[in-house]
Every structure is written in C-alpha cells, then in structure tokens.
C-alpha cells in the first residue's frame, strides 16, 4: 500500500509493488483527475464577482379617487357658552352642600341649602296678616253697605257712609299689601335653596357648612359652567374669508356675517384624534380698525374654568379677579374686548404674590405704545398710589 502526498502545483510520487501495476494505474488516473480539478478551481478564483441580494418585497396600489372636502385648519380657543356665579341671595347659615366639587349636574338640582326657619316664619306671618286684613275688609264692606242704606233712608248722615267707604278701600289696600308680602316671603324662602340654572359642571365650593352667607352682600358660593355646547373662537384671514365667499357664490349661497349656520365646522381638542366634534359657524366679525382698544400685558392674563381673567387692585389696595374676553395679540400686549374698565389697575408683575382678597402695595407703572415691539411691556414708572403709603 502506497502513501500519497500532493499539493497545488506540486509533483506526485507514487510507490507501489510491481504486482499491483493494474491497481496503481487506476489510482494514478484518479489522483491526476483530482489534481486537475484543484488546479482549475485555483485558476478560476481570481474571476469571482459580487452578486447583489434580491430586491425587497413591497406592496403597491393605485391612487384612490373619490370626492373630498377641503377645509381650513385653524387654531382657536374654546369658551363656555354659559358661566354663572352661584351666590347666596339671602342671609343665613349654610346648612348643606349637595354636590361633589367638579361634578356634572342637571338644571334644577339643589347645590346649596341655607337655613329656612326664619324665612318660613316670615311667610307664615305674611299669610296670617292676609287673613286678618281680609276679615277687616269684609267687615268694612258690610258696614259700608249698612251705612249707605241708612243714609238713603235719612237714618244716618252721608259723612258716616263716606267714612265707612274709606275704611273699606283702606282694608282692600291692606289685603293687596299682605298678598305682596306673601309673594316676597315665598321668593326669599326659595332663595334658601340654591339650584342649578342649567346643565353644567360646578366648580369647588368656596364656603363651608356653618358659615354665615349673604350678610350685607351676595356671597359667591361656586361657579357653574355649561360645557355643551361650546363656543370656539378663531381668526380667519382676509384670503380665507374671500375663499368662503367665492365657494358660496359658486354654490348659489349667500355669505352674511350674521347668518353662517350653513357653514360646517369640525373641531378637535388637544389629545383627541382628528376632529370628532361637529358644529357650525355662528358669526364672523369683519376685521377692522379699533379706535379705542383696551390692551394689557399678555403675561398678566390667567386662565381658569371661567375663562381668561386678570387681577386688579381696587382703591383699598385689595386684589380682585375679573373675568375678561380677550382679542388679538399685539406684540407683548393683548386686546381686552370686555370685562375690564379703563380705570382698572391690572397686576402685571408679582402675580404669584397676589391673589383675590389679599391686600398689596401697588407700584403704578404705565404701558407704552411700543410695548408690542419691546421685550418688556412695562413703561416708565408713574406716581405711587397714595393709598399705598
């Protein structure tokens, strides 16, 4: 048996006995064929090339053709359609709070209860007075009829008959006064139950049970806000208004700023997907020039469930909160459409240290006309409030 060793391009030495010449010949042929294959493979290795992978699979489809509606996408501010302060209109101790803070209530739901005993007694007293006055009226009527009969028969003077006529009229007036007193007592008794004027969400209560309310002036108990429907205020540019007018004209529809109910509006709140709420245009206010617009610093305006508000300092240096309706922004300032008087002193700095009912020491400043372009909205200092000294 021989041993074979070979390599690429190397010679092969075969040693075998003479008796195995036939087998050696076949083995030699097989070895030569293997060497040829190796040599050919070695010669072709220099011709290998990069083969790119097959392209990835994708899904394709033709464009869909269907009618679509073109919209203007605008950013607006929501505002409650109704927001009412619930106040105590009669004096008494608060006996009950009949809702949970922040809950939704329906119209007519009792929210607060004020002691009723005094007002029930006033009603009972008024009803008793009515009964007494009606009895007096009946007696005076009968006596007047009797005296009139005697006067016609010359058994009594005409002056006595006229006196009883006056007594009858006076008693009739007393009856009317007693009836009015009953109605007033009923109204005051009804005010002891503070009811929801409409469906809405009631804010947190501002007075606790046992507190005296309505003493001297109406006491604010809470605020109810109607959440459905809502107003959405947004600004249309001139080109957008013209586009709406042109589209309405093509459809044969008029465009009147006070009759826009046919123009649909879809809105979406922050965090909502798409525009799930549907409504319609209510009115459009044409862009124009305001001769005497009221402006205040934009950063002086806060926001609550009631809407935008500002803090003002009264003559006694006590802070008050005023709910306002805001307009367009003018640089660092914002237009105040309603809720603010020209004589109000608005807190523009140190707002974190001012809250309704607190007394402060105001330092008066003036807003300047160039506040829209200035990084600071405060102007030159004015004279200090004399009441603060």
RABELNOR-V25917 format. One record per residue. N is the residue number from 0. NEAR is the number of other C-alpha atoms within 8 Angstrom. Layout:
{{N:NEAR} {N:NEAR}}
This chain:
{{0:3} {1:6} {2:6} {3:7} {4:6} {5:7} {6:6} {7:7} {8:5} {9:6} {10:6} {11:7} {12:6} {13:8} {14:6} {15:9} {16:6} {17:5} {18:4} {19:8} {20:9} {21:6} {22:7} {23:9} {24:8} {25:8} {26:8} {27:9} {28:8} {29:8} {30:8} {31:8} {32:8} {33:8} {34:9} {35:8} {36:8} {37:9} {38:10} {39:8} {40:8} {41:8} {42:7} {43:8} {44:7} {45:6} {46:5} {47:6} {48:4} {49:4} {50:4} {51:4} {52:4} {53:4} {54:4} {55:4} {56:4} {57:4} {58:4} {59:4} {60:4} {61:4} {62:4} {63:4} {64:4} {65:4} {66:4} {67:4} {68:4} {69:4} {70:4} {71:5} {72:4} {73:7} {74:5} {75:8} {76:7} {77:8} {78:9} {79:14} {80:10} {81:6} {82:10} {83:7} {84:9} {85:10} {86:10} {87:14} {88:9} {89:11} {90:10} {91:10} {92:11} {93:14} {94:10} {95:8} {96:8} {97:8} {98:6} {99:6} {100:8} {101:8} {102:9} {103:8} {104:10} {105:9} {106:10} {107:8} {108:8} {109:10} {110:11} {111:12} {112:13} {113:11} {114:10} {115:8} {116:6} {117:7} {118:10} {119:10} {120:8} {121:9} {122:13} {123:8} {124:8} {125:13} {126:11} {127:8} {128:9} {129:12} {130:8} {131:8} {132:13} {133:11} {134:8} {135:9} {136:12} {137:8} {138:8} {139:13} {140:11} {141:8} {142:9} {143:13} {144:8} {145:8} {146:12} {147:10} {148:8} {149:11} {150:12} {151:8} {152:7} {153:7} {154:7} {155:11} {156:9} {157:8} {158:6} {159:9} {160:13} {161:9} {162:8} {163:13} {164:11} {165:8} {166:9} {167:12} {168:8} {169:8} {170:13} {171:11} {172:8} {173:10} {174:12} {175:8} {176:8} {177:13} {178:11} {179:8} {180:10} {181:11} {182:8} {183:8} {184:13} {185:9} {186:8} {187:10} {188:12} {189:7} {190:10} {191:12} {192:11} {193:12} {194:10} {195:13} {196:6} {197:8} {198:10} {199:13} {200:12} {201:13} {202:12} {203:9} {204:8} {205:7} {206:6} {207:7} {208:9} {209:7} {210:8} {211:9} {212:12} {213:12} {214:10} {215:5} {216:6} {217:11} {218:10} {219:9} {220:11} {221:12} {222:12} {223:13} {224:14} {225:14} {226:9} {227:7} {228:7} {229:10} {230:8} {231:8} {232:8} {233:8} {234:6} {235:7} {236:6} {237:6} {238:6} {239:9} {240:9} {241:8} {242:8} {243:9} {244:10} {245:8} {246:8} {247:11} {248:10} {249:7} {250:6} {251:6} {252:7} {253:7} {254:10} {255:6} {256:9} {257:7} {258:9} {259:13} {260:8} {261:7} {262:7} {263:9} {264:8} {265:10} {266:9} {267:10} {268:6} {269:4} {270:4} {271:8} {272:6} {273:5} {274:10} {275:9} {276:7} {277:9} {278:8} {279:11} {280:11} {281:8} {282:8} {283:8} {284:5} {285:5} {286:4} {287:4} {288:4} {289:5} {290:4} {291:4} {292:8} {293:8} {294:8} {295:11} {296:11} {297:9} {298:7} {299:13} {300:9} {301:8} {302:8} {303:7} {304:6} {305:10} {306:11} {307:12} {308:13} {309:13} {310:15} {311:12} {312:15} {313:10} {314:6} {315:7} {316:12} {317:12} {318:15} {319:11} {320:9} {321:10} {322:10} {323:13} {324:11} {325:10} {326:8} {327:6} {328:9} {329:8} {330:9} {331:15} {332:13} {333:14} {334:13} {335:14} {336:10} {337:7} {338:9} {339:8} {340:5} {341:5} {342:4} {343:9} {344:7} {345:10} {346:11} {347:8} {348:5} {349:7} {350:10} {351:5} {352:5} {353:10} {354:10} {355:9} {356:7} {357:8} {358:8} {359:9} {360:6} {361:9} {362:6} {363:9} {364:10} {365:9} {366:10} {367:9} {368:5} {369:6} {370:15} {371:10} {372:7} {373:9} {374:6} {375:7} {376:12} {377:9} {378:10} {379:8} {380:7} {381:7} {382:6} {383:8} {384:9} {385:5} {386:7} {387:8} {388:4}}
